[in-house]
C-alpha cells in the first residue's frame, strides 16, 4: 500500500457490493470499507438500490478505522453539502390580557355579563 489511510480523509472509491444495510466500497486494492445506509445521503433512505449500485465511483470520507479488525467506516453523506432547511416559523409570544385574541368562554363570560348590564 503506497499511502496510509487516515480518519477524516476523503477519497474516491468503487462500490463493490450493496446490501440492505449499506454499501461496500473499495478504497484501493487492499482496503474495502462500509458505507452504512445512514451515511449514504442526507435524508431518509428507504431502498438503498435507488441511490447506489455496484460499479459506481463515489467520494467517501473515512469516519473511523479499526486496524485490528481491518474495518473502515465510510460516509458519502459527509462529502456532500447538506440541503438547506426551510426556515422555521417563530412562535408568537403569548397574548397579553389587554390584547385582542383568543380567550376561553369562561374568561369572556364576565365581560359579556358586564356589557349586558351596561346596555340595559
C-alpha positions in Angstrom: 0.0 0.0 0.0 1.6 3.3 -1.1 -0.2 5.6 1.3 -1.5 5.4 4.8 -5.2 5.9 5.1 -6.4 8.2 8.0 -9.7 9.2 9.6 -11.1 12.3 8.0 -9.5 11.6 4.7 -11.7 12.0 1.6 -11.1 9.5 -1.3 -12.8 8.2 -4.4 -13.7 4.5 -4.2 -15.6 2.0 -6.2 -18.8 0.3 -5.0 -18.1 -3.5 -4.8 -21.3 -4.7 -3.1 -24.7 -3.4 -2.0 -26.7 -4.8 1.0 -29.9 -3.6 2.6 -27.8 -2.1 5.5 -25.1 -0.4 3.4 -22.6 -0.5 0.5 -19.1 -1.8 0.4 -16.6 0.5 -1.3 -13.0 -0.5 -2.4 -10.6 2.3 -1.5 -7.6 0.6 -3.1 -6.5 -2.9 -4.0 -6.1 -3.9 -0.3 -8.7 -1.9 1.6 -12.5 -2.0 1.5 -14.9 -0.2 3.8 -18.6 0.0 4.5 -20.9 3.0 4.0 -23.8 2.4 6.3 -27.2 3.2 4.9 -27.5 6.2 7.3 -24.3 7.6 5.8 -25.4 7.3 2.2 -27.1 10.6 1.7 -28.9 13.4 3.6 -32.4 12.4 4.5 -34.2 9.1 4.8 -33.2 6.1 2.5 -35.9 3.5 2.1 -34.3 1.5 -0.6 -30.5 1.7 -0.9 -30.7 0.4 -4.5 -32.4 3.6 -5.6 -29.2 5.6 -4.5 -26.2 3.4 -5.3 -25.2 0.4 -7.4 -22.2 -1.9 -7.8 -19.6 -0.3 -10.0 -20.5 3.3 -9.1 -17.5 5.6 -8.3 -18.2 7.6 -5.2 -16.4 10.1 -3.0 -16.2 8.9 0.6 -14.9 10.2 3.9 -13.2 7.8 6.3 -15.2 8.1 9.6 -13.2 5.5 11.6 -10.6 2.8 11.2 -10.3 -0.3 13.3 -6.9 -1.6 12.2 -7.2 -4.7 14.5 -10.4 -5.9 12.7 -9.4 -4.2 9.4 -12.8 -2.3 9.4 -13.2 1.0 7.7 -16.4 3.1 8.3 -17.1 5.4 5.4 -19.6 8.2 4.6 -20.8 9.5 1.3 -23.1 12.0 3.1 -20.1 13.7 4.8 -18.7 14.6 1.4 -21.9 16.4 0.3 -23.3 19.8 1.4 -26.4 19.4 3.5 -29.6 20.6 1.8 -30.9 23.9 3.1 -33.6 23.5 5.8 -36.7 25.5 5.4 -36.9 28.3 7.9 -39.0 27.5 10.9 -41.7 30.0 11.8 -41.1 31.8 15.0 -43.6 31.1 17.7 -45.8 34.1 18.6 -45.4 35.5 22.1 -48.2 34.6 24.4 -51.1 37.1 24.1 -51.4 39.7 26.8 -54.7 40.1 28.7 -55.3 43.6 27.2 -54.6 42.4 23.6 -57.4 41.2 21.4 -57.2 37.5 20.7 -58.4 34.1 21.8 -60.0 33.9 25.2 -61.8 31.0 26.7 -65.6 31.2 27.2 -65.1 31.3 30.9 -62.9 34.4 30.5 -65.3 36.1 28.1 -68.5 35.4 30.2 -67.6 38.0 32.8 -67.1 40.6 30.1 -70.4 39.7 28.4 -72.3 40.0 31.6 -70.8 43.4 32.3 -71.7 44.6 28.7 -75.2 43.2 29.1 -75.7 45.1 32.3 -74.4 48.4 30.8 -76.7 48.0 27.7 -79.9 47.9 29.8 
